């Protein structure tokens, strides 16, 4: 009762400020789906990457292949999405303000060999996912990804952008190396 009476005595402008401040402190979230999360090490990799962003959090659902990023504002969540990609993970988000953008360096050109760097490869299942993804691209013959590798080669006669798109559709990403 006392609280209601106190609120009634506050000037309308101060009350509006208090309400808008409380509403402005709502946490921002973005759910990323179709992320490659085959094992506990994948989950740990996501959590470790997101921990680099102050005030950002990641709720990882390995079984569903989702990562829900949260933070005090949209910029924090955008930064978290950026470090997720930098760590070699990819997915889809329904939030138009939070996009996963991977500057892979891939061009829409036919090549016989390419080096791919910074793909998350923590275990044999990750390697198998890479193999399956890149071999869906017409003209790819082989790939040399191994557990823990920082880079690997793809060979054949293929479009390099198609290879990166296939990796992203598998929930992983990287960049074209030198």
Residue, then its C-alpha position, 0 to 999 in steps of 0.5 A: x500500500x505504501x509503495x502505491x502511495x509513494x508512486x502516486x506522489x512521484x511526478x509523472x516525468x520521473x515515473x516515466x523515466x523509471x519505467x523506461x529505464x527498467x524497460x531499457x535494461x531488458x536482455x537482448x537474445x538471438x537464437x542461432x540454429x543449425x550450428x555444428x555441435x557434435x560433442x562436448x568439445x564443440x559446446x566448450x568451444x562455443x562457450x570459450x569463444x563467447x566468454x571473450x565478449x564482456x557481458x555476453x552469454x551463450x546457452x548451448x543446446x547440443x542436441x538441438x544444434x542451437x546457441x542462444x546468445x544474450x547480452x545487455x544490448x544488441x551490440x554485445x550480441x552482435x559481437x558475440x555472433x562475430x566471435x562465434x563465426x571467428x571460432x569456426x561455427x556457423x548457423x542461422x538466425x531469425x533476428x534481422x538485426x543479428x546476422x552471422x557474417x563470415x568473410x570467408x574470402x571465397x570467390x565465385x571462381x573455379x580452382x583446383x586446390x584451396x586451403x581453408x583455415x579456422x574451421x572448428x575441428x575438435x574431433x573425428x565427428x567434426x572432420x567427418x562433417x567437413x568431409x561430407x559437406x565439401x564432397x557435396x560440391x561438384x568437382x571436389x575430390x579430396x580434403x585433408x582435414x584432421x582433428x585439431x588442424x588449423x587448416x586443410x586442403x581441398x582438391x579437385x576442380x570446383x567453385x571455392x565459394x560453393x565449398x564455403x557455402x557447403x561448410x556453412x550449411x553444415x554449421x561450420x565456417x572458416x576462411x580461404x587461406x594462402 
